[in-house]
Amino acid sequence: MKAVPLLIALAAMAGPAVADVWIETTYYICERGAEVTATHVGKDADAAVVLLIEGNQIGLPVTRSGSGVRFAEPGGGYVWHEKGRSALLLWEEGASTQAIYAECQSD
């Protein structure tokens, strides 16, 4: 899995507490047959997700969400929003939001 090197780096930065890090991977199929691997690291306020999309890794910290779980780059950029088995990937820039993948379903 291509996400492993980044996860190893995240775990190494955590130091001795690596055994306590919660990691879970979910696979999504989006429109046009796009595949997204979402690896969740940690829980609650310290959570983050590492997305593997078209061979690229994107790391996003958890942010506030009205419903579901939202991960986003501070100050704009990628947003990954999960609710139940559904998810979507957005690009936010200022007041503008554009859907990259609007219909992703976990298997």
Buried (B, 14 or more C-beta within 10 A) or exposed (E): EEBEEBBEEBBEEEEEEEEEBEEEBBEBBBEEEBEBBBBBBBEEEEBBBBBBBEEEBBBBBBBEBEEEBBBBBEEBEBBBBBEEEBBBBBBBEEEEEEEBBEBBEBE
